């Protein structure tokens, strides 16, 4: 082996050793960097939990929840009055957060005295405000004429939801409907907007528009105003609307002819009239309760409605009995009565009682519907909206 070959071998071995040493050094450096990157970080004083002083309640993170529907705890409160909760509103009304202060500052608080109210007639009753299904604006004054709100009274009619005006006359104890054309002075006024109905939940712009429409007369006459929180009201509106969707059911029972025949309308009309049903201007028979509210309705399948003059022998493809579930008090009893009337009509005209899918209604099918009705009515009771109550009639209008 020549000297050149020996030197080449030595140089090659040195290069290999140098590469190995370089790789080892690089690997060690990278390992240190990785260990530093993934080891537990040092504590950040801004992120460390601070021990609360003894006696301080634990923090509860805010969360959105559906409002709780509550029924009256007083068993003496009649079902007809279930939508009038006892809400005290005859204190001085002060501007709330988010609302502009009125031109005149609120009067200083009056210290409580053990004596009776200065009104000789006794304390004022609570305003008829429904805390479950309404948004409220309160206005206080030393005695303002009703006609001050005439423009606002007309503006709120276009907001898409029912608006109610109530006023407490100066020196009075009974709340009354505010009528802008009357020469009456009011110490307190409550304006409410319904949060939901069969057209859906109220919109935020409607609540804000209600408050805005009342700001002009309030500022012009130095009154005091307080609008309820619109965000909280919108949450209630959505919850009420979801509840309404769950229980808003219309049950239809049909009497149709067997085979290819038709039913005799003159016989149907005679049975309806003899059962106490009343023919409306829309050509629909209705059985009314003592309040004049429909219990169930009877309408013609054909496009032509019922009329007072039915020609003997006039026929139709069939008739329908309709039952508006949430608007009827004592619904199970009324449903049973409608079923019995439907079977009577079917026997009278030689037809058959069927459901909306034209399937014959058996006893088992009727019982299934009754079970569903029981569940709906229990839910309505739990949520403080008994079927057929004034509150239910307002929501399902």
Secondary structure, DSSP 8 states (H G I E B T S, - for coil): --HHHHHHHHHHHHHHHHHHHHHHHHHHHHHHHHHHHHS-----TTTS-----TT-----------------S-TTS-GGGTT-------S-----TTS---SS---------SS--S-TT---------TTTEEEEEEEEEEEEGGGGHHHHHHGGGSSS-EEEEEEETT--SEEE--TTS--EEEEEEEEEE-EETTEE--HHHHHHHHHHHHHHHHHTT-EEEE--HHHHHHHHHHHHHHHHHH--EEEEEEEESTT--EEHHHHHHHHHHTT-EE-TTS-EEEE-TTS-EEEEEEESSSS---S---TT-EESEEEEEEEGGG-TTHHHHHHHHHHHHHHHHHHHTEEEE-TTS-B--HHHHHHHHHHHHHHHHHHHHTT--TTSHHHHHHT-
